[in-house]
Amino acid sequence: MTNVDRATLRALADEGNEQALDRLADLAEARGDVAELSELLDEGCMHAGKLLTRRAVAAGDLLELQRVCDAGYEEAGVELERLLGR
């Protein structure tokens, strides 16, 4: 994997490159930057939604799951329903 700096990834993402968005999400996840993950999800990055969903499930954060689902990552809704069904 080529080591690309964050600024280059951001520029590519701004041009609509989904792989760059995914890489930015991975970097944000590695830093534990939930705010950036949320921003990336708002930009349409479903990988960020997946990472946020994983975090919310681990924490049992139902409100966050609802927010992620509302932002467009449907799998968060599936996890929310699963947790509510317990």
C-alpha positions in Angstrom: 0.0 0.0 0.0 1.4 3.4 -1.0 1.8 5.8 1.8 -0.2 8.8 0.6 -0.4 12.0 2.7 -3.7 13.1 4.2 -3.9 16.3 2.1 -3.6 14.4 -1.1 -6.3 11.9 0.0 -8.5 14.9 0.9 -8.0 16.5 -2.5 -8.8 13.2 -4.2 -11.9 12.7 -2.0 -13.0 16.3 -2.8 -12.9 15.3 -6.5 -15.2 12.3 -5.8 -12.7 9.5 -5.4 -14.4 7.0 -3.1 -11.3 5.0 -2.4 -9.6 8.1 -1.1 -12.7 8.7 1.2 -12.3 5.1 2.5 -8.6 5.7 3.2 -9.4 8.9 5.1 -11.9 6.9 7.1 -9.3 4.3 7.9 -6.9 7.1 9.0 -9.6 8.7 11.2 -10.4 5.3 12.7 -6.7 4.7 13.5 -6.6 8.0 15.3 -9.9 7.4 17.1 -11.3 10.6 15.4 -15.1 10.0 15.6 -15.8 13.5 14.6 -14.0 13.1 11.3 -15.6 9.7 10.7 -19.0 11.4 11.2 -18.0 14.1 8.7 -16.9 11.5 6.2 -20.2 9.7 6.6 -22.0 12.9 6.0 -20.0 13.2 2.7 -21.4 9.8 1.7 -18.5 7.5 2.8 -20.2 4.2 3.6 -16.9 2.8 5.0 -17.0 5.5 7.7 -20.6 4.4 8.4 -19.3 0.8 8.8 -16.6 1.9 11.2 -19.0 4.1 13.2 -21.5 1.3 13.4 -18.8 -1.1 14.7 -17.9 1.4 17.4 -21.5 2.1 18.4 -22.3 -1.7 18.6 -19.2 -2.2 20.8 -20.3 0.6 23.1 -24.0 -0.3 23.0 -24.7 3.3 21.8 -28.3 3.0 20.4 -28.5 6.8 19.7 -25.4 6.7 17.7 -26.6 3.8 15.7 -29.8 5.7 14.9 -27.8 8.7 13.8 -25.5 6.6 11.6 -28.6 5.0 10.1 -30.2 8.4 9.5 -27.0 9.5 7.8 -27.5 6.8 5.2 -25.7 3.7 6.4 -28.5 1.2 6.5 -26.6 -1.6 8.3 -26.6 0.6 11.4 -30.4 0.3 11.4 -30.1 -3.5 11.2 -27.8 -3.5 14.2 -30.1 -1.1 16.1 -33.0 -3.4 15.5 -30.9 -6.4 16.6 -29.9 -4.7 19.8 -33.5 -3.5 20.5 -34.8 -7.0 20.0 -32.7 -8.5 22.8 
